[in-house]
Amino acid sequence: MKPASTLLVAIILSAITAFAITKLTPTPTSITPQQETAYERVMRTGTLRCGFEYWDGALMRDEKTGTIMGPMADIMEAWGKAVGLKIEWTAQVGWGEVSAALKTNKADADCAGMWASAQKSKEITFSQPVAYQSLEAFVRKDDHRFDDNINLLNDPAVKIVVI
């Protein structure tokens, strides 16, 4: 083959290859657009949509006005003011439903506070604690089994009821 015809064959093969690649490669329209994250939505809107659970003494709702109040509400409102976000109390969510509420965008965060646990931490990121809750044990007035040794509560035969 002559050098000119070899060059012509190479150009034709290159053109065919380039054409095939452009026709067989998926176009960008076949790529699924990435959904906006809750963080991106909060930053874009300037509003944090708070889920909450009624917690007597910590977070309550005034039945007449619908106003959310209590120390946990005060903490969230002060934090929102400090970082420049509006706090919107959008959904009452049970503590067992927080993960689902976050996944379905019912709320951006749970703002009432809750006990952290290993099980919950698989799906929820917790902030630093802003409060601690004490636990107290009560027994019947006539039950003196634990008067001298509270460690007896660790006996597997002892049944404990939790409210």
C-alpha positions in Angstrom: 0.0 0.0 0.0 1.2 3.5 -0.8 1.9 5.9 2.1 -1.0 8.2 0.9 -3.5 5.3 0.8 -2.3 4.1 4.2 -2.9 7.6 5.6 -6.4 7.7 4.0 -7.3 4.3 5.6 -6.1 5.5 9.0 -8.2 8.7 8.7 -11.3 6.7 7.7 -10.9 4.2 10.5 -10.3 7.0 13.0 -13.5 8.8 11.8 -15.5 5.6 12.0 -14.2 4.9 15.6 -14.9 8.5 16.7 -18.4 8.3 15.2 -19.1 5.0 17.0 -17.8 6.2 20.3 -20.0 9.3 20.3 -23.1 7.4 19.3 -22.6 4.6 21.8 -21.5 6.6 24.8 -24.5 7.6 27.2 -25.4 11.2 27.1 -25.4 13.3 30.3 -29.3 13.3 30.2 -29.2 9.6 31.2 -27.5 10.5 34.5 -29.9 10.9 37.5 -29.6 14.4 39.0 -28.4 14.5 42.6 -31.2 15.3 45.1 -30.6 18.3 47.4 -29.6 17.4 50.9 -31.3 18.6 54.0 -28.2 20.7 54.8 -28.2 22.3 51.3 -32.0 23.1 51.7 -31.5 24.7 55.1 -28.6 26.8 53.8 -30.6 27.8 50.7 -33.8 28.7 52.6 -32.3 30.0 55.8 -34.8 27.9 57.7 -34.4 24.8 59.9 -37.6 22.8 60.0 -37.7 21.2 63.5 -39.4 18.0 64.4 -40.2 17.7 68.1 -41.8 15.6 70.8 -43.8 16.9 73.7 -41.5 16.7 76.7 -43.2 18.0 79.9 -41.0 20.7 81.4 -38.5 20.8 78.5 -40.6 21.3 75.3 -44.3 22.0 75.3 -47.0 23.6 73.0 -49.4 26.2 74.2 -52.7 24.7 73.2 -54.4 28.1 72.7 -51.7 29.8 70.6 -49.8 26.8 69.2 -46.5 28.4 70.4 -43.7 25.9 71.2 -42.1 26.8 74.5 -39.7 25.5 77.2 -36.0 25.3 77.7 -35.3 23.1 74.6 -37.3 25.6 72.4 -35.4 28.5 74.0 -32.0 26.8 73.2 -33.0 26.1 69.6 -34.3 29.6 69.1 -31.1 31.1 70.6 -28.9 28.8 68.4 -30.9 29.8 65.3 -30.5 33.4 66.0 -26.7 33.0 66.6 -26.2 31.2 63.3 -28.7 33.2 61.3 -31.4 30.5 60.8 -35.1 30.8 61.3 -36.4 27.9 63.5 -39.7 26.5 62.2 -41.5 24.0 64.4 -43.1 21.9 61.7 -43.9 18.4 62.9 -44.6 16.6 66.2 -42.7 13.4 65.8 -42.5 10.5 68.3 -39.1 9.6 69.5 -39.4 6.2 67.8 -40.3 8.0 64.5 -37.4 10.5 64.3 -35.3 8.5 61.8 -38.3 8.1 59.4 -39.2 11.8 59.7 -35.7 12.8 58.7 -35.6 10.3 55.8 -38.9 11.5 54.4 -38.1 15.2 54.8 -40.9 15.7 57.3 -38.3 17.6 59.4 -34.6 18.6 59.0 -33.7 17.9 62.6 -35.2 16.7 65.8 -35.1 19.8 68.1 -36.6 18.5 71.3 -33.7 16.5 72.5 -33.6 12.7 73.1 -31.5 10.0 74.6 -28.7 9.0 72.3 -28.3 5.2 71.8 -26.1 3.0 69.6 -29.2 1.8 67.7 -30.3 5.3 66.9 -26.8 6.4 65.9 -26.9 4.1 62.9 -29.3 6.6 61.2 -29.1 9.8 63.3 -26.2 12.1 64.0 -26.3 13.6 67.5 -25.0 17.0 68.6 -23.2 17.6 71.9 -25.5 17.2 74.8 -27.2 20.5 75.9 -28.9 18.9 79.0 -28.7 15.8 81.1 -31.6 13.9 82.7 -31.3 12.1 86.0 -32.7 8.7 86.7 -34.3 7.9 90.0 -35.3 4.6 91.5 -38.4 4.3 93.7 -39.7 1.3 95.7 -42.7 0.7 97.8 -42.7 2.2 101.2 -42.8 -1.2 102.8 -40.0 -2.7 100.6 -36.7 -2.6 102.5 -34.7 -5.1 100.4 -32.4 -2.3 99.0 -32.1 0.0 102.0 -28.5 -1.1 102.9 -27.3 -2.1 99.4 -28.6 -0.5 96.2 -26.4 -2.9 94.2 -29.0 -5.6 95.0 -31.0 -4.1 92.1 -28.5 -5.8 89.8 -29.9 -9.2 90.8 -31.5 -10.9 87.7 -34.4 -11.8 89.9 -35.3 -8.1 90.4 -37.9 -6.8 88.0 -37.8 -3.1 87.1 -40.6 -1.1 85.6 -39.7 2.0 83.6 -42.1 4.9 82.8 
